[in-house]
Amino acid sequence: MIARVRAGEPEAYAELVRAHTGIAIRAARALGAGADAEDVVQQAFIKAYCSLGRYRDDAAFKPWLLSIVANETRNTVRTAVRRRTLAGREAAFAEAEPLIPESADPAVAALETERRAALLAALEQLSEEHRLVVTYRYLLEMDEPETAQALGWPRGTVKSRLNRALRKLGRLLPGLGPGDPRKGGDDHE
């Protein structure tokens, strides 16, 4: 696909944009862009297009693009006049995809909403590096190699920072238990 774009075929880049817009918007929202997520993603796609000359053919496109989205999000958040509140971020991220089906038991839905709010509050307490690695690995469901590529870190660094971040989350969220931070205490590894 990249070869087609480099050969001057604009429809090829449009296909890449269509294929990656959803995850790019989720990434921007999860990293704090909130209502600006679509603008951040649009700017990221423009920068990615302009940077295709530096794109390595042996690299996967999605992690490369998401690293640009993360940088654009960081720039937008840093220059914003006001900081987004946790509630605003949660609401913007929740719009990206429904988390609880409408048919769900109201008690279960309330518990899931409470757990999600607690997780997002705990993520806010992590360092930026730890928040990024957890977001990429679990919220964006990227595997270790993709996470390493997107963050520009060696895989060992991803593993160690993820391990430390999950331990800290475990201390901040003792009721959720070990394992995947998106799940409740029933997940014991």
Secondary structure as GFF3:
##gff-version 3
##sequence-region A 1 189
A	DSSP	alpha_helix	2	6	.	.	.	ID=ss1
A	DSSP	alpha_helix	10	30	.	.	.	ID=ss2
A	DSSP	three_ten_helix	34	36	.	.	.	ID=ss3
A	DSSP	alpha_helix	37	50	.	.	.	ID=ss4
A	DSSP	three_ten_helix	52	54	.	.	.	ID=ss5
A	DSSP	alpha_helix	61	79	.	.	.	ID=ss6
A	DSSP	alpha_helix	86	96	.	.	.	ID=ss7
A	DSSP	alpha_helix	106	124	.	.	.	ID=ss8
A	DSSP	alpha_helix	128	134	.	.	.	ID=ss9
A	DSSP	pi_helix	135	139	.	.	.	ID=ss10
A	DSSP	alpha_helix	144	151	.	.	.	ID=ss11
A	DSSP	alpha_helix	155	172	.	.	.	ID=ss12
###
